């Protein structure tokens, strides 16, 4: 889900993603959390799709066929570009 025209300036954080909208990861938090996200296949520059917003704030994103649940507190720390 890459788009040809992308800007590197984040306009939001992952916790604000809307269901069904594509998002591009701009910045991941440092440390162990960053390593865990990279192991799950989420890296800076990736374009994902928000497929679900669960009660409690958990965001479920999809990259290719993989679905990854990201907790609300972590989602607030991931800078993204929410595409329209």
C-alpha positions as CSV (number, residue, x, y, z in Angstrom):
1,X,0.0,0.0,0.0
2,X,2.7,2.6,-0.9
3,X,1.7,5.8,-2.6
4,X,3.8,7.7,-5.0
5,X,3.3,11.1,-3.4
6,X,4.1,11.1,0.3
7,X,5.3,13.8,2.7
8,X,7.6,13.0,5.6
9,X,5.8,15.4,8.0
10,X,3.5,13.6,10.4
11,X,0.0,15.0,10.8
12,X,-1.2,12.8,13.7
13,X,-0.5,9.8,15.9
14,X,-1.6,6.2,15.4
15,X,-4.3,6.5,18.1
16,X,-6.2,8.9,15.9
17,X,-6.4,6.6,12.9
18,X,-9.9,6.1,11.4
19,X,-11.1,2.6,10.5
20,X,-10.6,1.9,6.8
21,X,-8.0,4.7,6.2
22,X,-4.5,4.1,5.1
23,X,-1.7,5.5,7.3
24,X,2.0,5.9,6.8
25,X,4.4,5.4,9.7
26,X,6.7,8.4,10.1
27,X,8.4,7.8,13.5
28,X,8.6,5.0,16.0
29,X,9.4,5.4,19.7
30,X,13.0,4.5,20.7
31,X,14.2,1.5,22.7
32,X,12.7,-1.9,23.2
33,X,9.3,-0.9,21.8
34,X,10.9,0.1,18.5
35,X,12.6,-3.2,18.3
36,X,9.4,-5.1,19.0
37,X,7.5,-3.2,16.3
38,X,10.3,-3.8,13.8
39,X,10.2,-7.6,14.6
40,X,6.4,-7.5,13.9
41,X,7.1,-5.9,10.6
42,X,6.2,-2.3,11.3
43,X,9.0,0.1,10.2
44,X,9.2,3.8,9.4
45,X,7.9,4.5,5.9
46,X,5.4,1.6,5.9
47,X,1.9,2.3,4.7
48,X,-0.7,0.3,6.7
49,X,-4.4,0.2,6.9
50,X,-6.4,0.7,10.1
51,X,-8.9,-2.1,10.0
52,X,-10.4,-1.9,13.5
53,X,-10.7,0.3,16.6
54,X,-11.4,-1.9,19.7
55,X,-12.8,-0.8,23.0
56,X,-10.1,0.6,25.3
57,X,-8.4,2.2,22.4
58,X,-6.5,-0.7,20.8
59,X,-5.9,-0.1,17.1
60,X,-5.7,-3.1,14.7
61,X,-3.6,-2.3,11.6
62,X,-3.0,-4.5,8.5
63,X,0.2,-4.8,6.6
64,X,-0.2,-7.1,3.6
65,X,-2.1,-10.0,5.1
66,X,-0.8,-9.6,8.6
67,X,-3.0,-8.0,11.3
68,X,-1.2,-6.3,14.2
69,X,-2.9,-5.0,17.4
70,X,-1.3,-1.9,18.9
71,X,-2.4,-0.8,22.4
72,X,-3.6,2.8,23.0
73,X,-0.6,4.0,25.0
74,X,1.8,2.8,22.4
75,X,-0.3,4.1,19.5
76,X,-0.1,7.6,21.0
77,X,3.7,7.5,20.6
78,X,3.8,6.5,16.9
79,X,3.8,9.5,14.5
80,X,1.9,8.9,11.3
81,X,0.4,10.5,8.2
82,X,-3.3,9.7,8.0
83,X,-4.2,9.7,4.4
84,X,-7.6,10.6,3.0
